[in-house]
Amino acid sequence: MKFDVHELQSKLDYYFTGKISKIELGQWANKAYYDVLKGGYIEIEKVTIYPLLKILSTFHVEADERNDVYPCTEEKVRKIKEIVDGKIDIDFDIEMSFPVQVYNMFKERPYYDKERREIFVKLRNIIACILEQGGMIDEEMVKQLEIIRYLNYQNQTVQGILEKHIFSIIRILLENSIINGKNKENYKLYAKKADKNTITKKLLDYLDGYIGNNNFHLLVSLKKGVPDIFIIV
């Protein structure tokens, strides 16, 4: 199922101009919401509207106080329309992870590539070994890092954002020789004294997020109807 903030905006426009019914809007939102839950959350264009879909997905449901069923109200739908129309700005935080199980649960989705994940598992083990050795690496480790360095990242996905950070840190580590102890200039701006392996440890955090060892936070902003995302590991 393909959808994004523009598709959501179109559906809301159709509803408020009478082109689709309340039931049709709610059923579409419900289908999109479950697409996100069933592996679609890896795609940036989908996960950035996840909270709005979650609210809208009950719009067509009948209220049932006895069973604690309280559908989305018309007022909430109007507010969602104002958000996607750019009249209201919002920010939200999604805590998420990519545990290894999702690669079997959602294997029909092309972005869940088990072989690609294994490359990052091996890289994670190399970085952990580097830290255990106090930041020193051998030639074999350098070769493995060089292989990773030139992979193309998947810029349509949340994994791709993590990969972009990972590749950037690897380039810094290799080009500035931070991890092999060579004397090369390390730029500072009023920085306090810190562990020389700080950036390597941060790389390990990104890798643990990528392979599903740890959760991470996806911070999403919708400003003027345009989504923007930032990851915190």
C-alpha positions as CSV (number, residue, x, y, z in Angstrom):
1,M,0.0,0.0,0.0
2,K,1.4,3.4,-1.0
3,F,0.6,6.5,0.9
4,D,2.2,9.6,2.4
5,V,1.2,13.0,3.9
6,H,-0.1,14.2,0.4
7,E,-2.3,11.1,0.1
8,L,-3.7,11.8,3.6
9,Q,-4.3,15.4,2.7
10,S,-6.2,14.3,-0.5
11,K,-8.4,11.9,1.4
12,L,-9.3,14.6,3.9
13,D,-10.1,17.0,1.1
14,Y,-12.3,14.4,-0.5
15,Y,-14.2,13.9,2.8
16,F,-14.8,17.6,3.5
17,T,-16.0,18.2,-0.1
18,G,-18.3,15.2,0.1
19,K,-16.5,13.0,-2.4
20,I,-16.0,10.2,0.1
21,S,-18.0,9.2,3.2
22,K,-17.0,9.0,6.8
23,I,-16.9,5.2,6.5
24,E,-14.6,5.4,3.5
25,L,-12.2,7.8,5.1
26,G,-12.0,5.8,8.3
27,Q,-11.6,2.5,6.5
28,W,-8.8,3.9,4.4
29,A,-7.0,5.3,7.5
30,N,-7.5,2.0,9.3
31,K,-5.9,0.1,6.4
32,A,-3.0,2.5,6.2
33,Y,-2.5,2.4,10.0
34,Y,-2.2,-1.4,10.0
35,D,0.1,-1.2,7.0
36,V,2.5,0.8,9.2
37,L,2.1,-1.7,12.1
38,K,2.8,-4.6,9.7
39,G,6.2,-3.5,8.6
40,G,5.5,-0.3,6.8
41,Y,7.0,1.7,9.7
42,I,10.4,1.3,8.0
43,E,9.3,3.7,5.3
44,I,9.8,7.4,6.1
45,E,6.8,8.6,4.1
46,K,4.5,6.3,6.2
47,V,5.9,6.5,9.7
48,T,5.9,10.3,9.6
49,I,2.1,10.3,9.6
50,Y,1.6,7.3,11.9
51,P,0.2,9.2,14.9
52,L,-2.4,10.9,12.6
53,L,-3.4,7.6,11.0
54,K,-3.7,6.0,14.5
55,I,-6.3,8.7,15.5
56,L,-8.1,8.7,12.2
57,S,-8.3,4.9,11.9
58,T,-11.3,4.8,14.3
59,F,-13.3,7.5,12.6
60,H,-15.8,5.1,11.0
61,V,-16.3,3.0,14.1
62,E,-19.5,3.1,16.1
63,A,-19.2,4.4,19.7
64,D,-19.7,1.7,22.4
65,E,-19.2,3.0,25.9
66,R,-19.8,-0.4,27.5
67,N,-16.7,-1.8,25.6
68,D,-14.7,1.4,25.9
69,V,-14.9,2.1,22.2
70,Y,-14.6,5.8,21.5
71,P,-14.1,6.7,17.8
72,C,-12.2,9.7,16.4
73,T,-14.4,12.8,16.4
74,E,-15.1,15.2,13.6
75,E,-13.3,17.9,15.6
76,K,-10.1,15.7,15.6
77,V,-10.4,15.1,11.9
78,R,-10.6,18.9,11.3
79,K,-7.5,19.4,13.4
80,I,-5.6,16.7,11.4
81,K,-6.6,18.5,8.2
82,E,-5.2,21.7,9.6
83,I,-1.9,19.9,10.4
84,V,-1.5,18.4,6.9
85,D,-2.7,21.7,5.3
86,G,0.2,23.4,7.2
87,K,-2.0,25.6,9.4
88,I,-0.8,23.9,12.7
89,D,2.7,22.6,13.4
90,I,3.3,19.6,15.5
91,D,6.2,17.5,16.9
92,F,6.1,14.0,18.2
93,D,8.4,11.2,19.3
94,I,8.2,7.6,18.2
95,E,10.2,5.0,20.1
96,M,11.0,2.1,17.8
97,S,13.3,-0.7,16.9
98,F,14.0,-3.3,14.2
99,P,14.4,-6.6,16.0
100,V,15.6,-9.5,14.0
101,Q,12.1,-11.1,14.1
102,V,10.8,-8.4,11.7
103,Y,13.0,-9.8,8.9
104,N,10.9,-13.0,9.0
105,M,7.6,-11.4,9.9
106,F,7.7,-8.9,7.0
107,K,10.0,-10.7,4.5
108,E,7.7,-9.8,1.6
109,R,8.8,-6.2,2.0
110,P,12.0,-5.5,0.1
111,Y,13.5,-3.2,2.7
112,Y,13.8,-6.1,5.2
113,D,17.0,-7.6,3.8
114,K,18.5,-10.2,6.1
115,E,21.8,-10.4,4.2
116,R,22.2,-6.6,4.4
117,R,21.5,-6.8,8.2
118,E,24.3,-9.4,8.6
119,I,26.8,-6.9,7.1
120,F,26.0,-4.5,9.9
121,V,26.0,-7.3,12.5
122,K,29.6,-8.1,11.5
123,L,30.5,-4.4,11.5
124,R,29.0,-4.1,15.0
125,N,31.3,-6.9,16.2
126,I,34.3,-5.2,14.6
127,I,33.6,-1.9,16.4
128,A,33.0,-3.7,19.7
129,C,36.4,-5.4,19.2
130,I,38.1,-2.0,18.4
131,L,36.7,-0.6,21.6
132,E,38.0,-3.6,23.6
133,Q,41.4,-3.0,22.2
134,G,41.4,0.6,23.2
135,G,40.7,2.1,19.8
136,M,43.4,0.2,17.8
137,I,42.5,-1.8,14.6
138,D,44.4,-4.2,12.4
139,E,44.5,-4.4,8.6
140,E,41.7,-6.9,8.4
141,M,39.4,-4.6,10.3
142,V,40.3,-1.7,8.0
143,K,39.3,-3.8,5.0
144,Q,35.9,-4.6,6.5
145,L,35.3,-0.9,7.3
146,E,36.3,0.1,3.7
147,I,33.7,-2.4,2.4
148,I,30.9,-0.8,4.5
149,R,32.1,2.7,3.7
150,Y,31.0,2.5,0.0
151,L,27.6,0.9,0.4
152,N,24.7,2.9,-0.8
153,Y,22.2,3.8,1.9
154,Q,18.4,3.4,1.5
155,N,17.3,7.0,1.7
156,Q,13.5,6.1,1.6
157,T,13.7,4.3,5.0
158,V,14.4,4.8,8.6
159,Q,17.1,2.2,8.3
160,G,18.6,4.5,5.6
161,I,18.9,7.4,8.0
162,L,20.7,5.1,10.5
163,E,23.0,3.9,7.7
164,K,23.7,7.5,6.7
165,H,25.0,8.3,10.2
166,I,26.9,5.0,10.3
167,F,28.7,5.6,7.0
168,S,29.5,9.2,8.0
169,I,31.1,8.2,11.2
170,I,33.1,5.4,9.5
171,R,34.4,7.9,6.9
172,I,35.5,10.2,9.8
173,L,37.2,7.4,11.6
174,L,39.1,6.2,8.6
175,E,40.0,9.5,7.0
176,N,41.0,11.2,10.3
177,S,42.6,8.0,11.6
178,I,41.0,8.5,15.0
179,I,40.7,4.7,15.7
180,N,44.2,3.7,14.7
181,G,46.1,6.1,16.9
182,K,47.9,8.1,14.1
183,N,48.5,11.7,14.8
184,K,46.1,13.7,12.7
185,E,44.4,16.9,13.5
186,N,41.2,16.6,15.6
187,Y,39.2,19.8,15.4
188,K,37.8,21.2,18.6
189,L,35.6,24.2,19.5
190,Y,35.7,24.9,23.2
191,A,35.4,21.1,23.8
192,K,36.0,19.7,27.2
193,K,38.4,16.8,27.7
194,A,36.7,13.6,26.8
195,D,37.2,9.9,26.0
196,K,39.0,9.7,22.6
197,N,36.7,6.8,21.7
198,T,33.5,8.8,22.2
199,I,32.7,8.8,18.4
200,T,33.4,5.1,18.1
201,K,31.0,4.4,21.0
202,K,28.4,6.5,19.3
203,L,28.9,4.4,16.1
204,L,28.3,1.3,18.2
205,D,25.0,2.9,19.5
206,Y,23.8,3.5,15.9
207,L,24.7,0.0,14.9
208,D,22.9,-1.5,17.9
209,G,19.8,0.5,16.9
210,Y,20.1,-0.7,13.3
211,I,20.4,-4.4,14.0
212,G,17.7,-4.3,16.7
213,N,19.8,-4.6,19.9
214,N,18.5,-1.3,21.2
215,N,15.5,1.0,20.7
216,F,16.0,4.5,19.3
217,H,13.8,7.6,19.0
218,L,12.4,9.0,15.8
219,L,11.6,12.7,16.3
220,V,9.1,13.9,13.7
221,S,8.1,17.5,13.0
222,L,5.3,18.5,10.7
223,K,6.0,22.2,9.8
224,K,3.8,23.9,7.2
225,G,2.5,20.4,6.3
226,V,6.0,19.1,5.5
227,P,7.5,16.3,7.6
228,D,11.0,16.3,8.9
229,I,12.7,13.6,11.0
230,F,15.7,13.2,13.3
231,I,17.0,10.1,15.0
232,I,18.3,9.9,18.6
233,V,20.1,6.7,19.6
